[in-house]
Amino acid sequence: MAKKQKRRSKKNQKKVNIALSVFLALILSWGILSSISDKFNLDFIFTIDEVKQSILEKPFETDVHKNDCEVHFIDVGQGDSTLIISDGMTILIDAGENDKGKVVVDYIKKIDMIMATHPHSDHIGGMDIVINEFEIGKIVMPKIPDNIVPTTRTYTDFLTSIANKGLKITPAKVGAQFDFGKGLITILGPVGGFESLNDTSLVAKFVYDDGKRFLFTGDMEKTAEKATLIQKNIDLKADVLKVAHHGSTTSTTKDFYKAVNPQYCVILVGDDNSYKHPSDKILERIKDNSAKIYRTDYQGSIVFGIVDGQFNIRYEKQEKS
């Protein structure tokens, strides 16, 4: 019995020693990174204190909504899905690829309105699973020109799930507005009958309590951006921009980006994706204009909370090295 206790004691001491070594290594690494940052004035996406917080305090909790308003950019890999929570009301914008429906279902608790930006599988693929699972109040989607209406299984499944629930699609009309508590969502696009499904993307601006502003762009490309810019009385300015088309060079032109003038840019993108999104050119454009970048391939799901008129930002995992 004494030998067993001695062995257990050694094992416990070994665990303590390992834990201490890891802790000391973290302290040392933070010190080194801090000194390097100070010496060379490096522009890290996150400060060392934020990285410490992500490791030690687990700031990301999807099931605890601490703010009256939260915008969740859900990590669904190479696809889009965003959840807006405004005073208890919820809006889901897109639901990722076909195999990501359950990820979205497990993430959310209720849906008052769905916005489907356009019928590509990386945006509406998981939507049929979501619609089948929840009671939905309203579904909003742009009208697709007859000559480019998809005949894919994904689109068919999406429409079938809507029909089976006895729901109808509300066409996205520019200028239409929807109140959600103190939040207001306004449809800004599409402004024309384009020949590309990406350019038919629903564009929406969400403003909470006359304060913080979010712009959601789907996969809109240069043609749609230009058409939107020349529209009268369309205010594109936003604090947070959901970067279009996963950061592709087909979108986020200089003029459009200047009109939005965001403080933060969020890129929904898959890790090591074959499209090589986001483009270095777009990342440089954002950096040159001093906006802070968040990416789902680096930070996982990202949440912008609003408390006392200020952003409370948290994310799922620490920055990728």
C-alpha positions as CSV (number, residue, x, y, z in Angstrom):
1,M,0.0,0.0,0.0
2,A,2.8,2.4,0.9
3,K,4.5,1.7,-2.5
4,K,1.2,2.5,-4.4
5,Q,0.8,5.7,-2.5
6,K,4.4,6.6,-3.3
7,R,3.8,6.0,-7.0
8,R,0.6,8.1,-7.0
9,S,2.5,10.9,-5.2
10,K,5.2,10.8,-7.9
11,K,2.6,10.9,-10.7
12,N,0.8,13.8,-9.0
13,Q,4.1,15.7,-8.6
14,K,4.9,15.0,-12.3
15,K,1.5,16.5,-13.3
16,V,2.2,19.6,-11.2
17,N,5.6,20.0,-12.7
18,I,4.2,19.8,-16.2
19,A,1.5,22.3,-15.4
20,L,4.1,24.7,-14.0
21,S,6.4,24.3,-17.0
22,V,3.5,25.1,-19.4
23,F,2.5,28.1,-17.3
24,L,6.1,29.4,-17.2
25,A,6.5,28.8,-21.0
26,L,3.3,30.9,-21.6
27,I,4.6,33.7,-19.4
28,L,8.0,33.7,-21.2
29,S,6.4,33.6,-24.6
30,W,4.1,36.5,-23.7
31,G,7.1,38.5,-22.5
32,I,9.1,37.8,-25.7
33,L,6.2,38.7,-28.0
34,S,5.5,41.9,-26.0
35,S,9.1,43.0,-26.2
36,I,9.3,42.2,-29.9
37,S,6.0,44.1,-30.5
38,D,7.4,47.1,-28.6
39,K,10.8,47.1,-30.3
40,F,9.6,46.8,-33.8
41,N,6.1,48.3,-33.5
42,L,4.5,45.3,-35.1
43,D,0.7,45.5,-36.0
44,F,-0.7,42.3,-34.5
45,I,-4.4,41.7,-35.2
46,F,-4.8,41.0,-31.5
47,T,-2.8,42.4,-28.5
48,I,-1.0,40.1,-26.2
49,D,-3.6,40.8,-23.5
50,E,-6.4,39.7,-25.8
51,V,-4.5,36.4,-26.6
52,K,-4.0,35.9,-22.8
53,Q,-7.7,36.4,-22.3
54,S,-8.7,33.9,-25.0
55,I,-6.5,31.3,-23.3
56,L,-7.3,31.9,-19.7
57,E,-10.8,33.3,-19.5
58,K,-12.5,31.6,-22.4
59,P,-14.3,34.8,-23.5
60,F,-16.4,33.0,-26.1
61,E,-19.7,31.5,-25.0
62,T,-22.3,30.9,-27.7
63,D,-25.1,30.1,-25.3
64,V,-24.8,33.1,-23.0
65,H,-26.1,36.3,-24.5
66,K,-24.8,39.0,-22.2
67,N,-25.8,42.0,-24.4
68,D,-29.2,43.3,-25.7
69,C,-27.7,43.0,-29.2
70,E,-25.3,40.5,-30.6
71,V,-24.2,39.7,-34.1
72,H,-22.7,36.2,-34.5
73,F,-20.5,35.4,-37.5
74,I,-20.8,31.6,-37.3
75,D,-17.9,29.5,-38.4
76,V,-19.3,27.2,-41.1
77,G,-16.0,26.7,-43.0
78,Q,-16.0,28.0,-46.6
79,G,-19.5,29.5,-46.5
80,D,-21.6,32.2,-44.8
81,S,-23.9,32.2,-41.8
82,T,-24.7,35.1,-39.5
83,L,-27.1,35.4,-36.6
84,I,-28.4,38.7,-35.3
85,I,-29.9,38.8,-31.9
86,S,-31.7,42.1,-31.1
87,D,-33.7,42.4,-27.9
88,G,-34.7,38.7,-28.0
89,M,-35.5,38.7,-31.7
90,T,-33.4,36.8,-34.1
91,I,-32.4,37.0,-37.8
92,L,-30.4,34.3,-39.6
93,I,-28.6,35.3,-42.7
94,D,-27.5,32.2,-44.7
95,A,-26.7,28.8,-43.3
96,G,-23.5,27.6,-45.0
97,E,-23.0,24.5,-47.1
98,N,-25.2,21.4,-47.2
99,D,-23.2,19.6,-44.5
100,K,-23.3,22.7,-42.2
101,G,-27.0,22.7,-41.5
102,K,-26.6,20.9,-38.2
103,V,-23.8,23.2,-37.1
104,V,-26.2,26.2,-37.5
105,V,-29.1,24.3,-35.8
106,D,-26.9,23.4,-32.8
107,Y,-25.7,27.0,-32.6
108,I,-29.1,28.8,-32.4
109,K,-32.2,28.5,-30.3
110,K,-34.9,30.3,-32.3
111,I,-35.4,32.2,-35.6
112,D,-37.8,35.0,-36.3
113,M,-36.6,35.8,-39.7
114,I,-34.4,34.2,-42.4
115,M,-32.5,36.2,-45.0
116,A,-31.1,34.0,-47.8
117,T,-28.6,36.2,-49.7
118,H,-28.5,34.2,-53.0
119,P,-29.0,30.5,-54.0
120,H,-25.4,29.2,-54.0
121,S,-24.8,26.1,-51.9
122,D,-22.2,27.7,-49.5
123,H,-25.0,30.2,-48.5
124,I,-28.2,28.2,-48.6
125,G,-27.0,24.6,-48.5
126,G,-27.8,24.1,-44.8
127,M,-31.0,26.2,-44.9
128,D,-33.4,23.3,-45.5
129,I,-32.2,21.6,-42.3
130,V,-32.7,24.9,-40.4
131,I,-36.2,25.5,-41.8
132,N,-37.2,21.9,-41.0
133,E,-36.0,22.3,-37.4
134,F,-37.5,25.7,-36.4
135,E,-40.7,27.7,-36.6
136,I,-39.8,30.6,-38.9
137,G,-41.7,33.9,-39.0
138,K,-40.5,35.3,-42.3
139,I,-38.2,34.3,-45.2
140,V,-36.7,37.1,-47.3
141,M,-34.7,36.5,-50.5
142,P,-34.1,38.5,-53.7
143,K,-36.0,37.6,-56.8
144,I,-33.8,35.6,-59.2
145,P,-34.1,36.5,-62.9
146,D,-35.7,33.6,-64.8
147,N,-32.8,33.0,-67.1
148,I,-30.4,32.2,-64.1
149,V,-32.8,30.4,-61.7
150,P,-30.7,27.4,-60.4
151,T,-31.9,23.8,-61.0
152,T,-29.6,22.4,-58.4
153,R,-30.6,19.9,-55.8
154,T,-29.6,22.4,-53.1
155,Y,-32.0,25.0,-54.4
156,T,-34.8,22.5,-54.8
157,D,-34.3,21.2,-51.2
158,F,-34.4,24.8,-50.0
159,L,-37.7,25.6,-51.8
160,T,-39.2,22.2,-50.8
161,S,-38.5,22.9,-47.1
162,I,-40.3,26.3,-47.4
163,A,-43.3,24.7,-49.1
164,N,-43.5,21.9,-46.6
165,K,-43.8,24.4,-43.8
166,G,-46.5,26.4,-45.6
167,L,-44.2,29.4,-45.8
168,K,-43.7,31.9,-48.6
169,I,-40.7,33.9,-49.7
170,T,-40.9,37.7,-49.2
171,P,-39.0,39.3,-52.1
172,A,-36.2,41.5,-51.0
173,K,-37.1,45.0,-52.1
174,V,-34.7,47.9,-51.8
175,G,-35.7,50.2,-49.0
176,A,-37.8,47.6,-47.1
177,Q,-37.3,47.8,-43.4
178,F,-37.8,45.4,-40.5
179,D,-37.9,46.4,-36.8
180,F,-36.3,44.1,-34.2
181,G,-36.6,45.6,-30.8
182,K,-34.2,48.6,-30.9
183,G,-32.6,47.3,-34.1
184,L,-33.6,48.1,-37.6
185,I,-32.6,46.1,-40.7
186,T,-32.8,47.8,-44.1
187,I,-32.5,46.1,-47.5
188,L,-30.1,48.0,-49.8
189,G,-29.7,45.6,-52.6
190,P,-29.7,44.0,-55.1
191,V,-30.6,47.1,-57.1
192,G,-30.9,45.5,-60.5
193,G,-31.6,42.3,-62.5
194,F,-28.0,41.0,-62.8
195,E,-26.8,38.1,-64.9
196,S,-24.7,36.6,-62.0
197,L,-26.1,34.9,-59.0
198,N,-23.4,36.5,-56.8
199,D,-24.6,40.0,-58.0
200,T,-28.2,39.2,-57.1
201,S,-27.0,38.9,-53.4
202,L,-29.3,40.5,-50.8
203,V,-27.4,43.4,-49.2
204,A,-28.7,44.6,-45.8
205,K,-27.7,47.1,-43.2
206,F,-28.5,46.5,-39.5
207,V,-28.4,49.5,-37.1
208,Y,-28.9,49.0,-33.4
209,D,-30.4,51.8,-31.3
210,D,-29.3,54.5,-33.8
211,G,-25.7,53.5,-33.0
212,K,-23.6,50.7,-34.2
213,R,-24.0,49.7,-37.9
214,F,-23.4,46.4,-39.7
215,L,-23.3,45.9,-43.5
216,F,-24.0,42.4,-44.9
217,T,-23.1,41.9,-48.5
218,G,-23.5,38.2,-49.4
219,D,-21.3,37.5,-52.5
220,M,-22.0,40.8,-54.3
221,E,-19.3,41.5,-56.9
222,K,-18.0,44.7,-58.6
223,T,-20.9,45.1,-61.0
224,A,-23.4,45.1,-58.1
225,E,-21.2,47.3,-55.9
226,K,-21.0,49.9,-58.7
227,A,-24.7,49.8,-59.2
228,T,-25.3,50.2,-55.5
229,L,-22.9,53.1,-55.2
230,I,-24.8,55.2,-57.8
231,Q,-28.1,54.8,-56.1
232,K,-29.4,58.0,-54.5
233,N,-30.1,58.1,-50.7
234,I,-28.3,54.8,-50.0
235,D,-26.0,55.3,-47.0
236,L,-23.5,52.5,-47.0
237,K,-21.5,53.7,-44.0
238,A,-21.0,50.9,-41.4
239,D,-18.8,50.2,-38.4
240,V,-18.6,46.5,-39.3
241,L,-18.4,45.2,-42.9
242,K,-19.1,41.5,-43.7
243,V,-16.5,41.4,-46.5
244,A,-18.2,40.1,-49.7
245,H,-17.4,36.8,-51.4
246,H,-15.1,35.6,-48.7
247,G,-12.5,38.2,-49.5
248,S,-12.2,37.5,-53.2
249,T,-10.8,40.0,-55.6
250,T,-14.1,40.0,-57.5
251,S,-15.5,42.2,-54.7
252,T,-14.7,45.0,-52.3
253,T,-13.6,47.6,-54.8
254,K,-11.8,50.8,-53.6
255,D,-14.8,53.0,-54.1
256,F,-17.2,50.7,-52.4
257,Y,-14.9,50.1,-49.4
258,K,-14.4,53.9,-49.1
259,A,-18.2,54.4,-49.1
260,V,-18.6,51.9,-46.3
261,N,-15.5,53.1,-44.3
262,P,-15.6,50.3,-41.7
263,Q,-13.7,50.1,-38.4
264,Y,-13.9,46.3,-38.5
265,C,-14.0,43.8,-41.3
266,V,-15.2,40.2,-40.9
267,I,-14.3,37.5,-43.5
268,L,-16.2,34.3,-43.4
269,V,-13.8,31.8,-45.0
270,G,-12.7,28.1,-44.7
271,D,-9.3,27.1,-43.4
272,D,-6.8,26.4,-46.3
273,N,-9.6,26.6,-48.8
274,S,-8.9,25.8,-52.5
275,Y,-10.0,29.2,-53.7
276,K,-7.2,30.8,-51.7
277,H,-9.6,33.2,-50.1
278,P,-9.2,35.8,-48.8
279,S,-7.0,37.6,-51.4
280,D,-3.8,39.3,-50.3
281,K,-4.9,42.3,-52.3
282,I,-8.1,42.7,-50.4
283,L,-6.4,42.2,-47.0
284,E,-3.9,44.9,-48.0
285,R,-6.7,47.2,-49.0
286,I,-8.4,46.8,-45.6
287,K,-5.1,47.2,-43.7
288,D,-4.2,50.3,-45.6
289,N,-7.4,51.8,-44.4
290,S,-6.7,50.9,-40.8
291,A,-9.7,48.6,-40.2
292,K,-9.3,45.6,-37.9
293,I,-9.7,42.2,-39.6
294,Y,-11.5,39.1,-38.0
295,R,-11.6,35.8,-39.9
296,T,-13.5,32.7,-39.1
297,D,-10.6,30.5,-40.3
298,Y,-8.4,32.1,-37.7
299,Q,-10.8,33.0,-34.8
300,G,-13.6,30.6,-35.4
301,S,-17.1,32.0,-34.7
302,I,-16.9,35.7,-33.9
303,V,-19.4,37.7,-31.8
304,F,-19.9,41.5,-31.8
305,G,-21.9,42.4,-28.7
306,I,-23.2,45.9,-28.1
307,V,-23.2,47.2,-24.5
308,D,-23.6,50.9,-23.5
309,G,-23.1,51.9,-27.2
310,Q,-19.7,50.1,-27.4
311,F,-18.6,46.9,-29.0
312,N,-17.9,43.8,-26.8
313,I,-16.0,41.5,-29.2
314,R,-15.2,37.9,-28.5
315,Y,-14.2,34.9,-30.5
316,E,-13.9,31.2,-30.4
317,K,-10.2,30.5,-30.7
318,Q,-7.0,32.4,-30.5
319,E,-5.4,33.8,-33.6
320,K,-3.7,31.4,-36.0
321,S,0.1,31.9,-36.0
